């Protein structure tokens, strides 16, 4: 099948020429038509919309319906041949594919770290990695979220990511609890299964996608970033995140428009439950923490209240919860 029959349709000038021939009864003198528009006559002949009668040197218009049916049949036949060819292609290249898979790869260390200098380009790359992630996003985020993160389309992407079975874990500084945008973001995402904690220690910004790619600062002012794909480095960064995550505290994220509710740090929740007479194991079960983590909180509370025993600490916590003026 020729290319002209397969892809190109008559142009506007060619359509006008065809219409003029129809206006003349559908039959014209070949020489006169060629003198008027030689290129158009040739194209209409190629398409089959005109036929040349060598006997009387005339051109006759052909029913476009017949031409369309013929071209459609040719296209379907060509499409079938191309589909069959496409099915055969993997088999035809099978020997080369096996050879490629069997060839040992040499790690190209120059390609596993990409440096990005401009803030807008960093944000663009991070958004791209967020869209490509399918399993998990881990983040150490000293600052709060941006207003753009609260846009409906951004929230919808996160919701679809989490409801599809993926995970999001983020560590913030305690100051994030005072940032309304961050609190609203964490409250919404927590409702879909995201998890957030706060860490009262200095830490650097870092985001890890599917435990394969990490984005870390490449300058002290965060004006440049490094995108790391080296498996060994990414594994090291994941371990660092997990270490900070274990030390971080759980909090309840409640925005200011939620009346009667506030953000209560985990150590205060532990203290309140201790004041109610719950055991260390019961507190761990109630808050969904390990007994080791609860023991760490209790140890800090004992130091804070200068309590020598757990009984003294519980007594002091109960006294602290009583209204002023009560014996």
Secondary structure, 3 states (H helix, E strand, C coil): CCHHHHCCCCCHHHHHHHHHHHHCCCEEEHHHHHHHCHHHHHHHHHHCCEEEECCCCEEEECCHHHHHHHHHHHHHHHHHHHHHHHHHHHHHCHHHHHHHHHCCCCCCHHHCEEEECCHHHHHHHHHHHHHHCCCEEEEEECCCCCHHHHCHHHHHHHHHHHHCCCEEEEEECHHHHHCHHHHHHHHHHHHCCCEEEECCCCCCCEEEECCCEEEEECCCCCCCEEEECCHHHHHHHHHHHHHHHHHCEECCCCCCCCCCCCCCCHHHHHHHHHHCCCCHHHHHHHHCCCHHHHHHHHHHHHHHHCCCCHHHHHHHHHHHHCCCCCC
